[in-house]
């Protein structure tokens, strides 16, 4: 059964704090294993990749092939039903349109002191994309990662994906074709992340690595940050739903289960101000669970990590939501903007009763790669900016250096850096 809390109950503050602080990250101590894998790939390159692929994915890259033939992607797309192809193409078009609006604008101007100041944005040269191939094989995630890089202007995008027993999900190949990915390597796990960061004889290194993965992939990205840029260190998926009794309990139950079915460590939380509605949602969850092909995973997740929190009114819920800083937040109310105005920390917010989080996973447009584990307190979802960097520039005339140079000399001398002071003073 999920956790039930009531804000009017004695001990609520302590119980809610325990919920906020609970860790749902994978409990395997993977750091040492990942470190060894990274060292092996750095030292032995393709040989290490082949060894790890035989061990973990049970096929020989020298037999099945290291790279996916672009013709296989074209064939996978051609083999889709018209309904699935149209859905992928609609998703790609909407994701592209949304991310086009994120492109930053260069600046260049002269201030009151006569100093030219500005900034120029440029894309990274190469990006690496990790696409899961085990429990989760999501063509939607491929689109969400590739399209912002394409919009940013990245010239080379290399995709890696595990192919257990040499097999790969045709939907992933079809999505790669729609996204225009031509470089796809049949390697996965921490070793694949290492190959993108360090490079091997076959795989050239990249500048940024994005994409979801298991605990080993996340740990590899964490350890390699600094060698390359990364999108984020992602943990288990999560959703918070704020709902009143005017909602259909079945709808809200389905919304909660849409995250529970991801993984046994996923989390779904409901805030409501009506006890009878809370009961109705809990009953609806129990009715819906047996109908899911993902029943085993969803049941474990809901029982271990689910929560229903009764509050006096929905305004009381909002600061509690901020403490959770959820990946996904649904405001299933008549006036969602009233409550949205109170939200400071959330990865993505879904406004109103007719906006299920699941639509955002596929075709709405905003990116579904979002901060988890309360990281929305300090980070944002994947965007075009993750594939770009800003270079500032400035230019001084003789008049401009006379205007601001003496202050620079004074500060340099105060910091005990005479060469700094001289480099300015000699020009005055």
C-alpha positions as CSV (number, residue, x, y, z in Angstrom):
1,X,0.0,0.0,0.0
2,X,1.2,3.5,-0.7
3,X,2.2,5.9,2.1
4,X,-0.8,7.9,3.4
5,X,-0.1,11.3,5.1
6,X,-2.4,13.9,6.6
7,X,-1.1,17.5,7.1
8,X,-3.4,17.8,10.2
9,X,-1.9,14.7,11.9
10,X,0.7,14.9,14.7
11,X,4.1,14.1,13.3
12,X,3.2,15.2,9.7
13,X,6.2,17.5,9.4
14,X,8.7,14.7,10.3
15,X,7.0,12.2,8.1
16,X,6.9,14.5,5.1
17,X,10.6,15.4,5.7
18,X,11.4,11.6,5.6
19,X,9.5,11.3,2.3
20,X,11.5,14.3,0.8
21,X,14.8,12.9,2.0
22,X,14.2,9.3,1.0
23,X,16.7,8.0,-1.6
24,X,15.3,5.9,-4.5
25,X,18.5,5.7,-6.5
26,X,19.7,2.2,-7.3
27,X,21.3,0.8,-4.2
28,X,24.1,-1.1,-6.0
29,X,27.6,0.2,-5.2
30,X,28.5,0.7,-8.9
31,X,31.1,3.4,-8.5
32,X,34.1,1.1,-8.3
33,X,32.9,-1.1,-11.2
34,X,32.3,1.9,-13.4
35,X,35.7,3.3,-12.6
36,X,37.3,0.1,-13.7
37,X,35.3,0.0,-16.9
38,X,36.3,3.5,-17.8
39,X,40.0,2.8,-17.2
40,X,39.8,-0.3,-19.3
41,X,38.2,1.5,-22.3
42,X,40.6,4.4,-22.0
43,X,43.6,2.0,-22.0
44,X,42.3,-0.7,-24.5
45,X,39.7,1.0,-26.6
46,X,37.8,-1.2,-29.0
47,X,39.2,-4.4,-27.5
48,X,37.6,-3.5,-24.2
49,X,34.3,-2.6,-25.9
50,X,34.2,-5.9,-27.6
51,X,35.0,-7.8,-24.4
52,X,32.3,-6.0,-22.4
53,X,29.8,-6.5,-25.2
54,X,30.4,-10.2,-25.3
55,X,30.1,-10.3,-21.5
56,X,27.0,-8.2,-21.0
57,X,25.1,-8.2,-24.4
58,X,26.1,-11.8,-25.4
59,X,27.2,-11.2,-29.0
60,X,30.5,-10.6,-30.9
61,X,30.8,-7.1,-32.4
62,X,33.2,-8.5,-34.9
63,X,30.5,-10.8,-36.2
64,X,27.3,-8.8,-35.7
65,X,29.0,-5.6,-36.8
66,X,30.1,-2.5,-34.8
67,X,27.8,0.0,-36.5
68,X,24.2,-0.1,-37.7
69,X,23.9,0.2,-41.4
70,X,21.9,3.3,-42.4
71,X,19.9,1.0,-44.7
72,X,18.6,-0.8,-41.7
73,X,17.2,2.5,-40.4
74,X,15.5,3.3,-43.7
75,X,14.0,-0.3,-43.8
76,X,12.7,0.1,-40.2
77,X,11.0,3.3,-41.0
78,X,9.5,1.8,-44.2
79,X,8.3,-1.2,-42.2
80,X,6.3,0.9,-39.7
81,X,2.5,1.1,-39.9
82,X,1.3,4.5,-41.2
83,X,-0.2,5.2,-37.8
84,X,3.2,4.8,-36.0
85,X,5.1,6.6,-38.7
86,X,2.7,9.6,-38.6
87,X,3.0,9.6,-34.8
88,X,6.8,9.7,-34.8
89,X,6.8,12.4,-37.5
90,X,4.2,14.5,-35.6
91,X,6.4,14.2,-32.5
92,X,9.5,15.2,-34.3
93,X,7.8,18.2,-35.9
94,X,6.4,19.5,-32.6
95,X,9.7,18.9,-30.7
96,X,11.6,20.8,-33.4
97,X,9.2,23.7,-33.4
98,X,9.4,24.1,-29.6
99,X,13.2,23.9,-29.5
100,X,13.6,26.3,-32.4
101,X,12.3,29.0,-30.0
102,X,15.1,28.3,-27.5
103,X,17.9,29.3,-29.8
104,X,19.8,32.2,-28.1
105,X,20.6,35.5,-29.8
106,X,24.1,36.9,-30.1
107,X,24.7,40.3,-28.5
108,X,27.1,43.1,-29.5
109,X,27.0,46.8,-28.4
110,X,28.9,49.7,-27.0
111,X,28.2,50.9,-23.4
112,X,28.3,54.4,-21.9
113,X,32.1,54.1,-21.3
114,X,32.7,53.4,-25.0
115,X,33.5,49.7,-24.3
116,X,32.4,47.2,-26.9
117,X,30.7,44.2,-25.1
118,X,29.0,41.2,-26.4
119,X,28.5,37.4,-26.6
120,X,28.4,34.9,-29.4
121,X,26.8,31.5,-29.2
122,X,28.2,28.5,-31.0
123,X,27.3,24.8,-31.1
124,X,29.6,22.1,-29.8
125,X,31.4,20.1,-32.6
126,X,30.1,16.7,-31.7
127,X,27.5,15.2,-29.4
128,X,27.0,11.7,-28.2
129,X,23.6,10.2,-27.5
130,X,23.0,7.2,-25.3
131,X,19.8,5.2,-26.1
132,X,18.8,2.4,-23.7
133,X,18.2,-1.0,-25.1
134,X,17.4,-3.2,-22.0
135,X,14.2,-2.7,-19.9
136,X,13.5,0.6,-21.8
137,X,13.8,1.2,-25.5
138,X,12.2,4.5,-26.2
139,X,12.2,6.1,-29.6
140,X,10.6,9.2,-28.0
141,X,13.8,9.7,-26.0
142,X,15.9,9.5,-29.1
143,X,13.9,12.3,-30.6
144,X,14.0,14.4,-27.4
145,X,17.8,14.2,-27.3
146,X,18.7,14.4,-31.0
147,X,16.4,17.3,-32.1
148,X,17.8,19.9,-29.7
149,X,21.3,19.1,-30.8
150,X,20.2,19.4,-34.5
151,X,18.5,22.7,-33.8
152,X,21.6,23.9,-32.0
153,X,23.7,23.2,-35.1
154,X,25.8,20.3,-33.9
155,X,27.5,18.9,-37.0
156,X,28.2,15.3,-35.7
157,X,25.9,13.2,-33.6
158,X,27.0,9.8,-32.6
159,X,24.5,7.4,-31.1
160,X,25.3,4.3,-28.9
161,X,22.9,1.7,-27.9
162,X,23.2,-1.8,-26.4
163,X,21.9,-4.6,-28.7
164,X,21.3,-7.7,-26.5
165,X,22.1,-10.8,-28.6
166,X,22.7,-8.4,-31.5
167,X,19.1,-7.3,-31.7
168,X,17.9,-3.7,-31.8
169,X,14.4,-2.3,-31.5
170,X,13.1,-1.3,-35.0
171,X,11.2,1.6,-33.5
172,X,14.5,3.1,-32.3
173,X,16.0,2.6,-35.8
174,X,12.9,4.3,-37.4
175,X,13.2,7.2,-35.0
176,X,16.9,7.5,-35.9
177,X,16.0,7.7,-39.5
178,X,13.4,10.5,-38.9
179,X,15.9,12.4,-36.8
180,X,18.7,12.0,-39.4
181,X,21.1,10.0,-37.3
182,X,23.7,8.2,-39.5
183,X,26.3,7.2,-36.9
184,X,25.0,4.4,-34.6
185,X,27.2,2.1,-32.6
186,X,26.1,-1.3,-31.2
187,X,27.6,-0.7,-27.7
188,X,26.0,0.1,-24.4
189,X,26.6,0.5,-20.7
190,X,29.3,2.5,-19.0
191,X,31.8,1.3,-21.7
192,X,29.8,3.0,-24.4
193,X,29.8,6.3,-22.4
194,X,33.6,5.9,-22.0
195,X,34.1,5.4,-25.7
196,X,32.2,8.6,-26.5
197,X,34.2,10.5,-23.9
198,X,37.7,9.2,-24.6
199,X,37.3,8.0,-28.2
200,X,38.7,4.7,-29.6
201,X,40.1,3.7,-33.0
202,X,36.6,3.3,-34.4
203,X,34.6,5.9,-32.3
204,X,35.7,9.5,-32.3
205,X,35.3,11.4,-29.1
206,X,32.4,13.9,-28.6
207,X,32.1,17.1,-26.6
208,X,28.7,16.5,-24.8
209,X,26.9,13.2,-23.9
210,X,23.2,13.1,-23.3
211,X,20.5,10.4,-22.9
212,X,19.0,8.2,-20.2
213,X,20.4,4.9,-18.9
214,X,20.7,2.6,-15.9
215,X,22.7,3.2,-12.8
216,X,26.0,2.3,-14.5
217,X,25.4,4.7,-17.4
218,X,24.4,7.5,-15.0
219,X,27.5,6.9,-12.9
220,X,29.8,6.8,-15.9
221,X,28.4,10.2,-17.0
222,X,29.0,11.6,-13.5
223,X,32.6,10.3,-13.4
224,X,33.3,11.6,-16.9
225,X,31.9,15.1,-16.4
226,X,34.8,17.5,-17.1
227,X,36.2,15.2,-19.8
228,X,32.9,15.9,-21.6
229,X,29.8,17.9,-20.8
230,X,26.7,15.9,-19.8
231,X,23.0,16.7,-19.7
232,X,22.4,15.6,-16.1
233,X,22.8,12.6,-13.7
234,X,19.2,11.3,-13.9
235,X,17.6,9.0,-11.3
236,X,14.2,7.2,-11.1
237,X,11.2,9.0,-12.8
238,X,8.7,10.8,-10.6
239,X,5.3,12.6,-10.8
240,X,3.4,14.8,-8.3
241,X,-0.3,15.4,-9.0
242,X,-2.2,18.1,-7.3
243,X,-5.9,17.4,-7.7
244,X,-9.3,18.3,-6.2
245,X,-12.5,16.2,-6.0
246,X,-13.8,17.6,-9.3
247,X,-11.4,15.2,-11.1
248,X,-12.3,11.7,-12.4
249,X,-10.5,9.4,-10.0
250,X,-9.7,6.9,-12.9
251,X,-7.9,9.7,-14.8
252,X,-5.7,10.6,-11.8
253,X,-5.0,6.9,-11.1
254,X,-3.9,6.5,-14.7
255,X,-1.6,9.6,-14.4
256,X,0.0,8.2,-11.3
257,X,0.6,4.8,-12.8
258,X,2.1,6.4,-15.9
259,X,5.2,6.9,-13.8
260,X,5.0,3.8,-11.6
261,X,5.2,1.6,-14.6
262,X,8.6,3.0,-15.6
263,X,10.7,1.3,-13.0
264,X,10.3,-0.3,-9.5
265,X,12.1,2.8,-8.1
266,X,9.8,5.4,-9.8
267,X,7.6,7.5,-7.5
268,X,4.0,8.8,-7.8
269,X,2.5,11.2,-5.3
270,X,-1.0,12.7,-5.0
271,X,-1.9,15.8,-3.1
272,X,-5.6,16.4,-2.5
273,X,-7.8,18.3,-0.1
274,X,-10.6,15.7,-0.1
275,X,-10.3,12.4,1.8
276,X,-13.1,10.7,-0.1
277,X,-11.4,11.5,-3.4
278,X,-8.1,10.2,-2.0
279,X,-9.8,6.9,-1.3
280,X,-11.4,6.8,-4.7
281,X,-8.0,7.3,-6.4
282,X,-6.4,4.6,-4.4
283,X,-9.2,2.2,-5.2
284,X,-8.9,3.2,-8.9
285,X,-5.2,2.4,-8.9
286,X,-5.9,-1.0,-7.5
287,X,-8.5,-1.6,-10.2
288,X,-6.2,-0.5,-13.0
289,X,-3.0,-2.3,-11.9
290,X,-4.2,-5.8,-13.1
291,X,-5.0,-4.4,-16.5
292,X,-1.4,-3.3,-17.2
293,X,1.1,-5.4,-19.0
294,X,3.6,-3.6,-16.7
295,X,1.6,-4.7,-13.6
296,X,4.6,-6.2,-11.8
297,X,6.8,-3.1,-12.1
298,X,4.0,-0.7,-11.4
299,X,2.7,-2.6,-8.4
300,X,6.2,-2.6,-6.8
301,X,6.7,1.0,-7.5
302,X,3.3,2.1,-6.1
303,X,3.6,0.0,-3.0
304,X,7.2,1.0,-2.2
305,X,7.3,4.6,-3.3
306,X,3.7,5.9,-3.9
307,X,2.2,8.4,-1.5
308,X,-1.2,10.1,-1.0
309,X,-1.1,13.3,1.0
310,X,-4.2,14.9,2.4
311,X,-3.9,18.7,2.9
312,X,-6.3,21.3,4.3
313,X,-6.5,23.1,1.0
314,X,-4.5,23.0,-2.2
315,X,-2.6,26.2,-1.3
316,X,-1.1,24.3,1.6
317,X,0.2,21.8,-0.9
318,X,2.3,24.1,-3.0
319,X,5.2,24.7,-0.6
320,X,5.3,21.0,0.0
321,X,5.5,20.4,-3.7
322,X,8.4,22.8,-3.9
323,X,10.2,20.8,-1.3
324,X,9.9,17.7,-3.5
325,X,11.0,19.7,-6.6
326,X,9.4,17.0,-8.8
327,X,10.4,16.0,-12.3
328,X,6.8,16.2,-13.4
329,X,4.0,18.2,-11.8
330,X,0.3,18.0,-12.8
331,X,-2.0,20.8,-11.6
332,X,-5.4,19.1,-12.2
333,X,-7.6,22.0,-11.2
334,X,-9.9,24.6,-12.8
335,X,-7.4,27.5,-12.4
336,X,-4.0,25.9,-12.7
337,X,-2.3,29.3,-13.3
338,X,-3.2,30.3,-9.7
339,X,-1.1,27.4,-8.3
340,X,1.5,27.5,-11.0
341,X,2.4,31.0,-9.9
342,X,3.4,29.5,-6.5
343,X,5.7,26.8,-8.1
344,X,9.4,27.5,-8.0
345,X,10.9,24.0,-8.3
346,X,9.6,21.6,-10.9
347,X,11.1,20.0,-14.1
348,X,7.9,20.4,-16.2
349,X,4.4,21.5,-15.2
350,X,1.2,20.2,-16.8
351,X,-1.7,22.7,-16.5
352,X,-5.3,21.7,-16.1
353,X,-7.4,18.6,-16.0
354,X,-7.0,17.8,-19.7
355,X,-3.1,17.8,-19.7
356,X,-1.8,14.4,-18.6
357,X,2.0,14.1,-18.2
358,X,2.1,11.3,-20.7
359,X,1.3,13.7,-23.6
360,X,4.5,15.5,-22.7
361,X,6.5,12.3,-23.1
362,X,5.6,12.1,-26.7
363,X,4.1,14.9,-28.8
364,X,3.6,18.1,-26.9
365,X,7.0,19.6,-27.8
366,X,8.8,20.5,-24.5
367,X,11.6,18.2,-23.7
368,X,10.9,15.1,-21.5
369,X,14.5,14.8,-20.3
370,X,14.1,16.4,-16.9
371,X,15.9,16.7,-13.6
372,X,14.9,14.0,-11.0
373,X,15.7,13.4,-7.3
374,X,14.9,17.0,-6.3
375,X,17.5,18.3,-8.8
376,X,14.8,20.7,-10.2
377,X,15.9,22.9,-7.3
378,X,19.0,23.9,-9.3
379,X,18.7,22.5,-12.8
380,X,16.5,22.4,-15.9
381,X,15.4,20.0,-18.6
382,X,17.4,19.3,-21.7
383,X,17.4,22.1,-24.1
384,X,19.2,23.6,-27.1
385,X,21.6,25.4,-24.7
386,X,23.0,22.0,-23.5
387,X,24.6,21.7,-27.0
388,X,25.9,25.3,-27.2
389,X,28.4,27.5,-25.4
390,X,28.7,31.2,-25.1
391,X,31.8,33.2,-25.8
392,X,32.0,36.7,-24.4
393,X,34.0,39.4,-26.1
394,X,35.0,43.0,-25.5
395,X,37.0,45.7,-27.3
396,X,38.4,49.0,-26.0
397,X,39.4,52.2,-27.7
398,X,42.0,54.6,-26.2
399,X,39.1,56.6,-24.8
400,X,37.4,53.5,-23.3
401,X,40.6,52.3,-21.5
402,X,41.2,55.7,-20.1
403,X,37.6,55.6,-18.7
404,X,37.8,52.2,-16.9
405,X,41.5,51.4,-16.9
406,X,42.5,53.2,-13.7
407,X,39.9,51.2,-11.7
408,X,41.4,48.0,-13.0
409,X,44.9,49.1,-12.0
410,X,43.7,49.9,-8.5
411,X,42.1,46.5,-8.1
412,X,45.1,44.7,-9.5
413,X,47.5,46.4,-7.1
414,X,45.1,45.7,-4.2
415,X,45.2,42.0,-5.1
416,X,49.0,42.0,-5.2
417,X,49.2,41.3,-8.9
418,X,51.7,43.9,-10.4
419,X,51.9,42.4,-13.8
420,X,48.1,42.7,-14.1
421,X,48.3,46.3,-13.1
422,X,51.2,47.0,-15.5
423,X,49.4,45.5,-18.5
424,X,46.6,48.1,-18.1
425,X,48.7,51.0,-16.8
426,X,51.2,50.9,-19.8
427,X,48.2,51.6,-22.1
428,X,47.0,54.6,-20.2
